[in-house]
């Protein structure tokens, strides 16, 4: 009464396979694996490199810089 036997788990597995199908279950497992790998990479700090900035030589960029300088004064 307290626990499930192996037969209970096999029946539950069969019902899950019938409801969701193997294609959806495998794609879900693949997505979960990718998410775990991305989380591990984030925790390890492999993606901590700052993004490269391109110099802003346009007229709009210079005007924006002047506006920022004016606000800072």
Order of alpha helices (4+ residues) and beta strands (2+ residues): alpha-alpha-alpha
